[in-house]
Amino acid sequence: MAASQIQTLAQRIRVDKWTIVLLLLACVSIGNTGVQAAESPAIEPDLPEEVLRSEILIDGRSPFDGKRLTATEYAELQQEIEQANVVEPQVASKIRRLVGLIKLRKFIKQILPIVPI
């Protein structure tokens, strides 16, 4: 369409030139969105969980203060935590004696089932 035809069409519809300019800008911007989507960077595919589980950790974070630790420091810290969590069981001597007697009774029942104990 020639410029004169657009002017006569605008006069018939009673649209001012700013409306036409805005309409053309909207069309151009809509047309450019397809080009921008085609130029977007490729998205990296998600790694499967099996691959993530097999990765070797080269650093870690302290569970106490969140500081970054090397692998050896992290392993030492984990070992210290495990050693600190080990607690020797403390059982009263009376209960320990009763458990021993129950085990003895069970053993005798297996060997001599006829004997009433």
C-alpha positions, 0 to 999 in steps of 0.5 A: 500500500502506498502512503496516499492509500494509507492516508485515505484509509485513515481518513475514512476510518478517522484514525489519526497518524499516531494510532497507525504508528503505534499499531505498526510498532506493535506489529514490528515488536510482535514480529521480533519476538520470534527472532529473540526466542530463536536466539535464546541460549540452549538450555542444558539438559538435567543430569540423571540422579545416577550421574549426580550420585556418582560424582565425587565431592571435592569440598563440603560445608561444616554442619556447625558454621557452614564454612567450606571444607576440603574433602580431607577436612570434611572426612576428619570432621565426620569421623570426629562427630561419629566418635563423639556420638559413640556412647557406651551403654550403661546398664545397672548391675541388677538388670545385667544379672537378670538378663544373664539369668534369662539367657542361661534359662533359655540355653538350658531349655534348649538342651533339656526341654523336659526339666521344669525351670 
